[in-house]
Amino acid sequence: MASALETKAKEAFIDDHFELAVDLYSQAIEQNPRKAELYADRAQANIKLNNLPEAVADSSRAIELDPSMSKAYLRKATACMKLEEYQTAKAALEAGAALAPGESRFSKLIIECEERIAEESGELPKQAPEEATANVVPVKAVPSDPVTVAAPAKPSYRHEFYQKPEEVVITIFAKGIPRECVKVDYGEQILSVAINAPGKDAYHFQPRLFGKIIPDKCRYDVLSTKIEIRLAKAEPIHWTSLEYSREAAVPQRINVSSVTANQRPAYPSSKPKRVDWDKIEAQVKKEEKDEQLDGDAGLNKFFREIYQDADEDARRAMQKSFVESNGTVLSTNWKEVGVKKVEGSPPDGMELKKWEY
């Protein structure tokens, strides 16, 4: 039975209030996170908003919860086709068509995917002129309403990436996350990462990737302090960024033979510039040594320097004389203080007293 939130979400979608529909579906999912129908319907609303990675993630989750839901495969394929991920779309369509053999949309979209895949590989057969003319159908342009996309929320975890000629490695710094709380899905050019840990805000990272990957060869590991995702590149090209953008420069093919085992390329990263802490520590020590102090601070600094530069016998003598004299004698002569107890020697005008505990 549909909840009040689900009913309101459907009404909002029918009225073309897609942002409101997404928000209401999200609230309904919080109340019932195991209902596949909610994810499939939110995917449709996200498609309308052009939130395509989110739509793929929602469709995948719906399929995971209910593998027999044909519309979830259709919506995943629709979003993937808009992302130009035709292989992933075709696989989803074929799975959906097996569940709904009477649905013509699956077969039509499969043909379209096959054509796009052939175009990409340069193997599209040429149509005869008469056939091409016969298939041309005039389409009336339909004005579309402007859509305002909500600003993305600030991510809960920091991430960075580096790359090799054959793979891209993404690190998400999430500490103490159980493996069962992490869900990672791969498409031809899309990555979906979801972290739902008890007591923590849900995290979703769903970028459209700079280049295409080989999903079957991708993998991830959940470690104690981070999640490491390894994406197998479909082509050995250099990614100028992790996420796709139309303004990105044309990628350059990497010459694998030019990267030797002894060379470590500089990879793009959101991590701050490396700091030479050893150099800073040495500089601080030098400044401390050169610092001129007065009074007790200066005296303590003087004693520390003596102890630091002394040999083992001198250090033993300093410790023994200082302790046994109640802090009134400091000697570096082990031959002298090592054979007898060091008596206290208070300054002039002062009396040495023994404290009883």
Secondary structure, 3 states (H helix, E strand, C coil): CCCHHHHHHHHHHHCCCHHHHHHHHHHHHHHCCCCHHHHHHHHHHHHHCCCHHHHHHHHHHHHHHCCCCHHHHHHHHHHHHHCCCHHHHHHHHHHHHHHCCCCHHHHHHHHHHHHHHHHHHCCCCCCCHHHHHHCCCCCCCCCCCCCCCCCCCCCCCEEEEEECCCEEEEEEECCCCCHHHEEEEECCCEEEEEECCCCCCCEEECCEECCCECHHHCEEEECCCCEEEEEEECCCECCCCCECCCCCCCCCECCHHHCCCCCCCCCCCCCCCCCCHHHHHHHHHHHHHHCCCCHHHHHHHHHHHHHHHCCHHHHHHHHHHHHHCCCCCCCCCHHHHCCCCCCCCCCCCCCCCCCCC
